[in-house]
Amino acid sequence: MLKIYNTDIDTNKTEEIKEFKKGSWINLVNPSESEIKKVCENINIQEDFIRDALDYEEKARIDQEEDDNTILFVVDVPIIEKNEENDIYTTMPLGMIVVRDDFFITVSLKKNKIIEDFEKRKVKNLQTYKKTRFIFQILYLNSSYFLHYLKLINKETEIAEYILKNSMKNKELLKLLSLEKGLVYFATSLKSNELVMEKTMRGKIVKLYEDDEDILEDAITENRQAIEMAQIYTNILNGTMDAYASIISNNLNGVMKFLTSITIVLAVPTMISSFWGMNVGLPFQNSPLGFVIMISISIILTLLVTWWLKRKDMLS
């Protein structure tokens, strides 16, 4: 998908346009080969800048091409992928390309909340021709969404814990495992994004304007807060998983102990009936009350064994 947006300098109104106009914002979401070639031919940049940002394994970094004054920023953004059972929290790369002083390009593999907020004009003071501010606004919004998704993960963890207290289901344990994996992705991406923002803060990559510098500082602060939250939630979730692993193991041991005790209890009448089923001379075999006597003996011995096992806490 290829869309072009431009902010009118006089009216300060941002609208979608069809032509490649200087000062515009070009948004590429999972672009086709023809769209990539169209953009590169019209604004005269290398295809590698766009293709690098479309690599799912691409790490957060800054790449600068001094020959044509083109700068590529790659940061990780949080996304939620739908699964049959659970929502999966993960990250994907988002590319931001500053093409000379003419164009600003964003490249992503999938739709994401950060870019959608800009397209829907939810971000204040959106001006496509102010590229430095645009980058900082994306970085700030990205950090804010990391915090938002971390809070969602924490809520889902609490819900899964509540369900696990009542019944040990594999579904909820797998849910916790999925959330733990998401936290690992978030923590790794946040640290990589921090390096990109700190490198940008030095002012050697793009020119820092006094009005825009506060946005970047806020983005760094939000990102650091997200890193701390991710570490705290990871530690809590790790402790929770270990605790429930111990609980499940203890429950399994309890079940095995109970079943073993029941087997011992049931073995007493079986053993007695086996003895008196032998084809040899036995006590009470000629007595008319022999059956009643053997049943009584079996019941008494079974009750004694049950009492002893109960006393040893083997039937609880």
N, C-alpha and C positions, 0 to 999 in steps of 0.2 A: 504494500500500500504506500502510495506517495501522495503527500499533501504539502502545500506551500501556504504559509501565512505571512502576512506583512502588516506592520503597524504604520499607519499614516502619521507623519510627523506633525501635521497641522492639527488633525482632530484627535490624535493619540488613540485611535480606534483600530483594533486588530481584526483583520478579516482574511478569509481564505481566498487565495488568488490562483490563477492558472499558469502565469508566466514566471520565469526565473528573474526576479527583480532584486537589485542590490538592496541589502539591508533586511532581506526576508529570512524566514525560518523554514527550512525544509525538513519535514518529518518523514522518516522511512520506517515502516513496521513490516518486518519479514518481506522485504522487497524482492521482486522478480529480477531476472537477469536484465530484461529490457529496461526496467526502472533504474537499476544501478548504472547501466550504460548511459541512459538519458541524463541522469544527474551529473555524471562525471564529464560527459561531453559538453554540457551547457555551462558548467561552472569551472571546468578545466582543473580537475583534481585526479589523483590516482585512485584506481578502484580498490587498492589494498586498504586504504583508510576505512572504506565502508565495509569491506569483507572481514577485516580484523574484528570489527565491533559485532559482527554476526556469528563469530565463533563462540559457541556456548561455554567453552572452557577458558575463554579469554579472561585474564586477570586484570584487576584495576591498575591502571598505569597512565602515563602521559608520554606521547610520542610527538616530536616536533620535526617538521620538514622545513628546514631553513631556506631551501632553494625557492620555494613558492610561498613561504610564510604561512603554512598550514599546520594547525595543531590538533592532535587527537587526544581527547580525554576519554578514558574508559573507567566507569565505576560500576559496582554491583548494586542492583536494585532488588528489593524484596518482592516476591510474587507468591500467589497461592495457586497451586495446581490441583485440579479436581481429580479425585480418585473414586473408585466404586464405593469405598467405605469411609475414607477420611480425607480431609483437606491436607495437602502436603505443603509445608512452608519451605520455600527454597529461594534461591537468588539467580539472577541472570545478568549478563553484561549490558550496559547502556552506553553507547558511544555518543560523544559530543564533539563535533568537528567545527573548528573556527577556520573558515576559508578566507585568508587574507583579512581585509576589513569589509568584505562584501557579503558573505553568507554565513549562516549558522545552521548546522545540520545535526539532527538527532537520529540515531540508528538503533533499533532494537529488534530482537527476534519475535517478541510477542507484545501484545498490548499490555500496558502497565498503568497503575494508578497515577504515577508521577506525570507522565506525558499527557494522560487523559485530562488531568486537572488543568494543564495549560491550554489544551485544545478547547475545553469547556469554559475557559476564561475565569476559572475559580481563583487564580493567583493574581493578586493586586500588582499594579505597576508593571504589567507585561509589555515590554517594548522590544520587538524583534531585532531592532538595529543596535541595541545596547547588549552586545554579546557577552561581555564580562559579567554584567549583572544577571543575564539569563543563565549563565553557568552556575553562578552562586545561588540563584533561586532554585535551580534544579537540585543542587547539592543539599541545600537546606530542607527542601521538601522531601528529598530522599531520606535524610536522617530522621525526619518527623515520622515518615511511614515505617521506618524500622522500629521506632519506639511504639507506634500503634500496633504493629504486628506482634511485637514482643508481649504487649499487654494481652492480646488475643490468645497467644500461646499460654500465658499464665492462667487465663480463665479456663481454657480447655483442659489444662493440667488439673485444676481444682475440680472440674466436673468429673474427669476420669478417676481421680482419687476417691471422690464421693461414691461413685458406682462400685469401685473396687472394694470399698469397705463392706459392702453388702453382699457382693458375689464376685468371685475370682474368675473373670472371663478373659479368654485370650484376646478378644477384640479390644478391650480396654488396655491391656498390656501392650499390644501392638500399637495402639494409639499413643501411649506414652513413649514408646520407642521411636515412633515417627516424629513426635514433638522434640525429642532429644536430638534427633538427627537435624531437624530444622534449626535448632539453637546453635549447633556446631557450624552449619552453613552461615548463619547470621553473624556469629562471632568472628569467623574468618573473613567474611566480606567487609565487616565494619572496620576491622584493623587495616585491611588493604585500602579502603576508602579514606581512612585517616591519613595514610601516607600521601595519597594524592592531594588531599586538601592542604596538608602542611607544606607540601612542595609548592602548591599554588600560592600559598600565603606569603612565601618569600618574595613574590613579585617578579620573578625572573621568567615566568612562563607567559603570563598575560599582565597587562598593565592594571595595577590596582587603583581604583578611584576611591576617594575618601567616602563617598556616599555608599559605595558598594562593599567596602571592606567590612562594615558591621555585619552584613548578611553572611559573609564567609566565616566570620568569627562565631556568629550564632550557629552556623552549620557545624563547625568543629565542636562547639560545646554540646550540641544535640547528639552528635555522633559519639562523643566520649561518654555521654550519659547512656546511650544505647549499648555501648560496649560493656559498661558496668552492669547494666540490667541483664544483658545476655549472660555474663559470667555468673551473676547471682542466681538467675533462673536455671542455668545449667547445673550449678552445684546443688540447688534444691531438687531438681529432677533426678540427678544422679543418686542423691540420698534416698529419694522416694523409690526409685527402681530397685536399689539395693535392699531397702526395707521390705518391699513387697516380694522380692525374690526370697528373702528369709522367711516371710510369712507363709508363702506358698510351700516352701520346703518343710516348714514346721507342720503345716496342715496335712501335707502328704505323709509325713512321719506319723502323725496322729491317726490318720486313716489306716495306715499299714498296721499300727499297733492294735487298733480296735479290731481289724479283721483277723489278725493273728489270735487275739484273745477269744473271739467268737469261735474260731476254728478249734481252739483247745476245749472250750465249753462243750461244743457239739461232739467232740471226739469221745467224751466220757460215756454217754449212753450208747454210742456206736460200739465202743470197745466192750462194754458189758454185754450187749446183745450178741456180739460176735463170739464171746466166750460161751454163752449159753446156747449158741447155735451149733456148737460142735457135737459130733456124733460119738460122744463118750458119756460115762456116768457123771452126773453133776448134781449138786444140792438142789432140792426143791423140785426135781424133775417129775417125781411121782405125786407131788402135793397138788390138790385141786386149786390151791391159792398161789401156786408157783408163779404164774404170770403177774399177778398183782404184787407179789413180794419183789420180783425183779424190777417191775416198773417203779416201785417205791424206792428201792435201792438206787436206781438210776437217777430219780428225781433228787434224792437226798445228796448224792455225790455231785450232781450237776450244780445244785445250790451251794454246796460247800466250795466247789472250784470257782463259781461265780463270785461268791463272797470274798475269797482269797485274792482273786484278780482285781476286784473292786478296791480292796484294801491296798493293793500295790499300785493303784491308779493306772491300771491297764485297760479299763473299760470306759474311761472318760473321753 
